[in-house]
Amino acid sequence: MALAGRLDDLLPEDAVVMLHGPGGGAYWSGLLAIFGTGRRLLPVGLETSARDRAKLHAAHRVDAIVETDPGAAWVDASVEVDLHDQRHLHVDAASTPLDSGGIDRLGRGGTASLLLRSSGTTGRPSVALRTAAALDRVSRTLVDILELRDEDEILATLPMQHAYGIEHGVFAPMRAGAMVRHQAGFDLGPGVEALGNGVTVFPGVPVTLEAAARVGRRGSALRLAYSAGSSLPASVREGFEAAWGCPTGNLYGATELGTITFGLGGDDRVVDGVSVRVASVVDEDAGETPVTSDTGSGELVVRSDAMFAGYQDTRDARVEPGRRIDGHFRTGDLGTVHEHGRVEITGRAKIQFDVGGLKVNPAEVESILMEHPAIREIAVVPLPLTETVTRVR
């Protein structure tokens, strides 16, 4: 790929490259080029605020920016390396075809790494560092549990700059040789049209499955749908299955860990390479120490072959492993591990809540709004509207 060669010629081996813009073919091409040269990838979508984008850029001292949409380019960003005699390199999917066989032609794909924003487990957003080996393990697990094949066609509507989107809309399909049909978000009309015309696998969130269940088309090619981001209500799962006539599952995962559990019909089981235990919920501020057990209820703690290297919020910072106990990562999720291995999510051990499959930290929203001179006091709370829809109030 020409882009990979240019990156390799101009950037140091430890460079951080920001991939900026919407998902789709150009995003795939840019991602493959950056990973193929062994560089560190920092994906940033158009939904990221200018403030957050600038903070990420400064914290990780971005060496170069690859744009996936020239019309939405970050034109005034400062970078260390000029590409194409500009401050950014634009990649065009039409002129840069994907070649999965040449991804690692420089022999450095194993040294590549990925920086992904995470809600963290402390209530403070952090940046998770994922190694190439961990990402490879995630993709192999997904191909196995979803039984992905090269004849599959996957509808990718999730932001590819988030863990769920990039793992299920890029890495797993690429490993399986499957086709991806990309849409920027799930709009009911075009989304249902795609589901009824050739799509075989649909990764979504509860609200998208609930919407699509209202206008199902039995007899389509759809063979599997599943949800992640927050627990899928049984009524929504059953409604989608009835409307589309296909098995519908629930997947539990984390940016730091990859896929943890997956199951159809509410029978969520731990995937291979993952250990899930429960830690007792105690008053740690008073010096009490959590105790872990194989079964029971409490905070879910997880060890995974795909576990992240740690949090790295700035380029020069030491990688922090995050909160762990007995070698297991503390997810901040409350749940129950049953005797026969079924895992049930029951809530959160922290103040965050889910909106459209994304984690919202009310303290972070409050701090930003408090910068407005007309606001003296504020409290941000979740406003549940239905089983699958929550708004910020």
C-alpha positions as CSV (number, residue, x, y, z in Angstrom):
1,M,0.0,0.0,0.0
2,A,1.4,3.4,-1.0
3,L,0.2,4.9,2.3
4,A,2.1,2.4,4.4
5,G,5.3,3.1,2.4
6,R,5.0,6.9,2.9
7,L,4.3,6.5,6.6
8,D,7.3,4.2,6.9
9,D,9.6,6.6,5.1
10,L,8.6,9.7,7.1
11,L,7.8,8.6,10.6
12,P,9.9,7.3,13.4
13,E,9.2,3.7,14.5
14,D,7.6,4.8,17.7
15,A,5.3,7.4,16.0
16,V,1.7,8.0,17.1
17,V,-0.6,8.4,14.1
18,M,-4.1,9.8,14.5
19,L,-6.7,8.3,12.2
20,H,-9.3,11.0,11.9
21,G,-12.7,10.9,10.2
22,P,-15.7,8.7,9.6
23,G,-15.6,4.9,9.3
24,G,-15.9,3.0,6.0
25,G,-13.4,1.9,3.3
26,A,-11.0,4.8,3.7
27,Y,-10.9,4.2,7.4
28,W,-10.0,0.5,6.8
29,S,-7.3,1.5,4.4
30,G,-5.7,4.0,6.8
31,L,-5.9,1.5,9.7
32,L,-4.2,-1.3,7.7
33,A,-1.4,1.1,6.6
34,I,-0.7,2.3,10.1
35,F,-0.8,-1.1,11.7
36,G,1.3,-2.6,8.8
37,T,4.2,-0.3,9.6
38,G,4.1,-1.2,13.3
39,R,3.1,2.3,14.4
40,R,0.7,3.3,17.3
41,L,-2.8,4.1,16.1
42,L,-5.1,6.7,17.8
43,P,-8.5,6.7,16.1
44,V,-10.7,9.7,16.5
45,G,-14.2,10.0,15.0
46,L,-16.1,13.0,13.9
47,E,-18.4,12.7,16.9
48,T,-15.4,13.6,19.2
49,S,-15.6,17.2,20.3
50,A,-12.9,19.7,19.1
51,R,-11.9,20.1,22.7
52,D,-11.4,16.3,23.3
53,R,-9.7,15.9,20.0
54,A,-7.2,18.6,20.8
55,K,-6.5,17.2,24.3
56,L,-5.8,13.7,22.8
57,H,-3.6,15.2,20.2
58,A,-1.5,17.1,22.7
59,A,-1.4,14.4,25.3
60,H,0.0,11.8,22.9
61,R,2.1,14.3,20.8
62,V,0.7,13.0,17.6
63,D,3.3,12.8,14.8
64,A,1.0,12.7,11.9
65,I,-2.7,12.6,11.0
66,V,-4.3,10.4,8.4
67,E,-7.7,11.8,7.2
68,T,-10.5,9.5,5.9
69,D,-12.6,12.4,4.6
70,P,-10.9,15.5,3.2
71,G,-14.2,17.4,3.6
72,A,-14.1,16.9,7.3
73,A,-10.4,17.3,7.8
74,W,-8.9,18.9,10.9
75,V,-7.2,21.6,8.9
76,D,-5.5,23.6,11.6
77,A,-3.9,20.8,13.6
78,S,-0.2,20.9,14.2
79,V,1.8,17.8,13.5
80,E,5.5,17.0,13.5
81,V,5.6,15.4,10.0
82,D,4.1,16.9,6.9
83,L,2.6,14.2,4.6
84,H,2.0,14.9,0.9
85,D,3.5,18.3,1.5
86,Q,0.5,19.0,3.7
87,R,-0.2,18.7,7.4
88,H,-2.3,15.6,6.8
89,L,-2.4,12.6,4.5
90,H,-5.7,12.0,2.9
91,V,-6.6,8.4,2.1
92,D,-9.2,7.6,-0.6
93,A,-10.8,4.1,-0.4
94,A,-11.5,4.1,-4.1
95,S,-7.9,4.6,-5.0
96,T,-6.5,2.5,-2.1
97,P,-8.0,-0.9,-2.4
98,L,-7.9,-3.2,0.6
99,D,-5.3,-6.0,0.3
100,S,-5.5,-8.2,3.4
101,G,-2.7,-10.3,2.1
102,G,-0.3,-7.3,2.2
103,I,-1.2,-5.9,5.6
104,D,2.0,-7.0,7.2
105,R,4.3,-6.9,4.2
106,L,6.8,-4.8,6.2
107,G,6.9,-7.5,8.9
108,R,6.1,-5.1,11.7
109,G,2.4,-5.7,12.3
110,G,3.2,-7.6,15.5
111,T,4.7,-4.4,17.0
112,A,1.7,-2.2,16.2
113,S,-0.6,-1.0,19.0
114,L,-3.9,0.8,19.5
115,L,-5.0,3.6,21.8
116,L,-8.7,3.6,22.5
117,R,-10.7,5.9,24.8
118,S,-12.3,4.0,27.7
119,S,-14.7,5.0,30.4
120,G,-12.2,3.5,32.8
121,T,-13.1,1.8,36.1
122,T,-12.4,4.7,38.3
123,G,-15.1,7.0,37.0
124,R,-12.5,9.0,35.0
125,P,-12.2,8.5,31.2
126,S,-8.8,7.0,30.2
127,V,-6.9,5.8,27.2
128,A,-6.4,2.1,27.0
129,L,-3.3,0.7,25.2
130,R,-4.0,-2.5,23.3
131,T,-1.2,-4.6,21.8
132,A,-1.3,-6.3,18.4
133,A,-1.3,-9.7,20.2
134,A,-4.3,-8.8,22.3
135,L,-6.2,-7.6,19.2
136,D,-5.4,-10.7,17.4
137,R,-6.8,-12.8,20.2
138,V,-10.0,-10.7,20.2
139,S,-10.6,-11.2,16.5
140,R,-9.9,-15.0,16.7
141,T,-12.4,-15.3,19.6
142,L,-15.1,-13.4,17.7
143,V,-14.6,-15.4,14.5
144,D,-15.1,-18.6,16.6
145,I,-18.1,-17.6,18.8
146,L,-20.0,-15.8,15.9
147,E,-19.0,-18.6,13.4
148,L,-18.0,-15.9,10.9
149,R,-17.3,-17.1,7.4
150,D,-16.1,-15.5,4.2
151,E,-19.6,-15.5,2.7
152,D,-20.9,-13.5,5.6
153,E,-22.0,-9.8,5.1
154,I,-21.8,-7.8,8.3
155,L,-23.8,-4.5,8.8
156,A,-21.4,-2.2,10.6
157,T,-23.3,0.8,12.1
158,L,-21.2,1.3,15.2
159,P,-18.4,4.0,15.5
160,M,-15.2,2.3,14.3
161,Q,-13.3,4.5,16.8
162,H,-14.7,2.6,19.7
163,A,-13.8,-0.9,20.8
164,Y,-17.1,-2.5,19.9
165,G,-17.0,-0.9,16.4
166,I,-13.4,-1.6,15.5
167,E,-13.4,-5.2,16.9
168,H,-16.7,-6.3,15.2
169,G,-16.7,-4.0,12.2
170,V,-13.0,-4.3,11.2
171,F,-10.8,-6.9,13.0
172,A,-13.1,-9.9,13.1
173,P,-14.6,-9.5,9.6
174,M,-11.0,-9.1,8.2
175,R,-9.8,-12.3,9.8
176,A,-12.9,-14.2,8.5
177,G,-12.6,-12.7,5.0
178,A,-16.2,-11.4,5.4
179,M,-17.7,-8.5,3.6
180,V,-18.7,-5.4,5.6
181,R,-21.5,-3.0,4.7
182,H,-20.8,0.3,6.5
183,Q,-23.4,2.8,7.6
184,A,-22.7,5.8,9.8
185,G,-25.2,5.0,12.5
186,F,-28.4,3.0,12.4
187,D,-31.2,5.0,10.6
188,L,-34.3,2.8,10.5
189,G,-35.0,3.1,6.8
190,P,-31.6,2.3,5.3
191,G,-30.8,0.0,8.2
192,V,-33.8,-2.2,7.7
193,E,-33.2,-2.1,3.9
194,A,-29.7,-3.5,4.5
195,L,-30.9,-6.1,7.0
196,G,-33.4,-7.4,4.4
197,N,-31.1,-7.5,1.5
198,G,-28.0,-9.7,1.9
199,V,-26.8,-8.8,5.4
200,T,-26.2,-12.0,7.4
201,V,-24.8,-10.7,10.7
202,F,-25.9,-7.6,12.6
203,P,-24.0,-6.3,15.7
204,G,-26.0,-3.6,17.4
205,V,-27.1,-2.1,20.7
206,P,-30.4,-2.6,22.4
207,V,-32.1,0.5,21.0
208,T,-31.2,-0.5,17.3
209,L,-32.5,-4.0,17.8
210,E,-35.7,-2.6,19.4
211,A,-36.3,-0.3,16.5
212,A,-35.6,-2.9,13.8
213,A,-38.0,-5.3,15.5
214,R,-40.9,-3.1,14.7
215,V,-40.4,-3.6,10.9
216,G,-39.0,-7.1,10.6
217,R,-38.7,-9.1,7.4
218,R,-38.8,-12.8,8.0
219,G,-37.1,-14.9,5.3
220,S,-34.1,-12.5,4.9
221,A,-30.5,-13.8,4.8
222,L,-29.9,-12.6,8.4
223,R,-28.6,-15.5,10.4
224,L,-27.4,-13.8,13.6
225,A,-28.0,-10.5,15.5
226,Y,-26.5,-9.6,18.8
227,S,-26.2,-6.6,21.1
228,A,-23.5,-5.1,23.3
229,G,-22.9,-1.9,25.2
230,S,-25.6,-2.6,27.8
231,S,-27.6,-5.6,28.7
232,L,-30.3,-6.6,26.1
233,P,-33.7,-6.9,27.7
234,A,-35.4,-10.3,27.1
235,S,-38.5,-8.5,25.6
236,V,-36.3,-6.8,23.0
237,R,-34.4,-10.1,22.2
238,E,-37.6,-12.0,21.8
239,G,-39.2,-9.3,19.7
240,F,-36.3,-9.2,17.3
241,E,-36.2,-12.9,17.0
242,A,-39.9,-13.0,16.2
243,A,-39.7,-10.2,13.7
244,W,-36.7,-11.4,11.8
245,G,-36.7,-15.1,12.4
246,C,-33.0,-15.3,13.4
247,P,-31.2,-16.1,16.7
248,T,-30.4,-13.0,18.7
249,G,-27.7,-12.8,21.4
250,N,-26.1,-10.7,24.0
251,L,-22.4,-9.9,24.2
252,Y,-20.6,-8.5,27.2
253,G,-17.2,-7.0,26.7
254,A,-14.9,-4.1,27.7
255,T,-12.4,-1.9,26.0
256,E,-9.8,-3.2,28.3
257,L,-10.6,-6.9,27.9
258,G,-12.3,-7.6,24.6
259,T,-15.2,-10.1,24.6
260,I,-16.0,-11.6,28.0
261,T,-19.3,-13.5,27.6
262,F,-21.6,-14.3,24.7
263,G,-24.9,-16.2,24.5
264,L,-28.1,-16.7,22.7
265,G,-31.5,-16.8,24.4
266,G,-30.2,-15.2,27.6
267,D,-27.7,-18.0,28.3
268,D,-24.5,-15.9,28.4
269,R,-21.3,-17.9,28.9
270,V,-17.7,-17.0,29.4
271,V,-15.7,-17.3,26.1
272,D,-12.4,-19.2,25.8
273,G,-9.4,-17.5,27.2
274,V,-11.4,-15.6,29.8
275,S,-11.8,-16.1,33.6
276,V,-14.6,-14.3,35.4
277,R,-14.9,-14.2,39.2
278,V,-16.8,-12.0,41.6
279,A,-15.4,-9.7,44.3
280,S,-17.3,-8.9,47.4
281,V,-18.6,-5.3,47.6
282,V,-17.1,-3.7,50.7
283,D,-16.3,-0.3,52.1
284,E,-12.8,0.1,50.7
285,D,-12.5,3.7,52.0
286,A,-12.8,2.2,55.5
287,G,-9.9,-0.2,54.8
288,E,-12.0,-3.3,54.0
289,T,-10.5,-5.6,51.4
290,P,-12.7,-7.4,48.7
291,V,-12.6,-11.1,48.6
292,T,-13.0,-13.0,45.3
293,S,-14.9,-16.2,44.6
294,D,-15.7,-18.4,41.6
295,T,-19.5,-18.0,42.0
296,G,-21.9,-15.7,43.7
297,S,-22.8,-12.0,43.4
298,G,-20.6,-8.9,43.5
299,E,-18.3,-6.9,41.3
300,L,-17.2,-8.9,38.2
301,V,-13.5,-9.2,37.9
302,V,-12.0,-10.6,34.7
303,R,-8.7,-12.0,33.4
304,S,-8.4,-12.4,29.6
305,D,-5.9,-13.5,27.1
306,A,-6.9,-10.3,25.2
307,M,-6.3,-8.0,28.3
308,F,-5.0,-4.5,27.5
309,A,-1.5,-3.5,28.5
310,G,-2.8,-0.7,30.7
311,Y,-3.9,2.9,30.7
312,Q,-1.7,5.5,29.1
313,D,-3.2,8.9,29.1
314,T,-0.1,10.7,27.8
315,R,2.7,9.6,25.5
316,D,5.4,9.7,28.2
317,A,3.3,8.3,31.1
318,R,4.1,5.0,32.6
319,V,1.5,2.4,31.6
320,E,-0.9,1.9,34.5
321,P,-2.4,-1.6,34.8
322,G,-5.7,-0.3,36.2
323,R,-7.5,-1.7,39.3
324,R,-6.8,-5.5,39.6
325,I,-7.4,-8.1,42.3
326,D,-5.9,-11.6,42.2
327,G,-4.7,-11.0,38.6
328,H,-8.2,-10.1,37.5
329,F,-9.2,-6.7,36.2
330,R,-12.0,-4.9,38.1
331,T,-14.7,-4.1,35.6
332,G,-16.9,-1.9,37.9
333,D,-19.9,-4.0,36.8
334,L,-22.1,-5.8,39.3
335,G,-23.3,-9.3,38.4
336,T,-23.7,-12.9,39.3
337,V,-21.7,-15.9,38.2
338,H,-23.9,-19.0,38.5
339,E,-22.6,-22.5,39.4
340,H,-22.8,-23.7,35.8
341,G,-21.0,-20.8,34.3
342,R,-23.8,-18.5,33.3
343,V,-23.0,-14.8,33.9
344,E,-25.6,-12.2,34.6
345,I,-25.0,-8.4,34.7
346,T,-27.1,-6.6,37.3
347,G,-25.8,-3.1,37.5
348,R,-22.8,-0.8,37.9
349,A,-20.6,-0.3,41.0
350,K,-19.9,3.3,39.9
351,I,-21.8,6.4,38.9
352,Q,-21.6,5.9,35.1
353,F,-24.7,5.0,33.0
354,D,-25.3,3.8,29.5
355,V,-26.7,6.0,26.7
356,G,-27.0,4.3,23.3
357,G,-24.4,1.8,24.2
358,L,-21.8,4.4,25.3
359,K,-20.8,5.1,28.9
360,V,-21.6,8.6,30.2
361,N,-19.8,9.9,33.3
362,P,-22.1,12.6,34.8
363,A,-19.2,14.2,36.7
364,E,-17.4,14.8,33.4
365,V,-20.5,16.3,31.8
366,E,-21.1,18.5,34.8
367,S,-17.5,19.8,34.8
368,I,-17.8,20.9,31.1
369,L,-21.2,22.5,31.6
370,M,-20.0,24.4,34.7
371,E,-17.5,26.3,32.5
372,H,-20.5,28.3,31.2
373,P,-20.7,31.6,33.1
374,A,-24.5,31.4,33.3
375,I,-24.4,28.1,35.3
376,R,-23.9,28.1,39.1
377,E,-25.0,24.6,40.1
378,I,-25.7,21.5,38.1
379,A,-26.6,17.9,38.5
380,V,-26.5,15.4,35.6
381,V,-28.7,12.3,36.0
382,P,-29.9,9.5,33.7
383,L,-33.5,9.7,32.4
384,P,-34.8,6.3,31.4
385,L,-37.4,6.5,28.7
386,T,-37.9,2.8,27.8
387,E,-36.1,-0.4,28.5
388,T,-33.4,0.5,25.9
389,V,-33.5,4.3,25.7
390,T,-31.8,6.5,28.3
391,R,-31.2,10.2,28.0
392,V,-29.0,12.6,29.9
393,R,-30.9,15.1,32.0
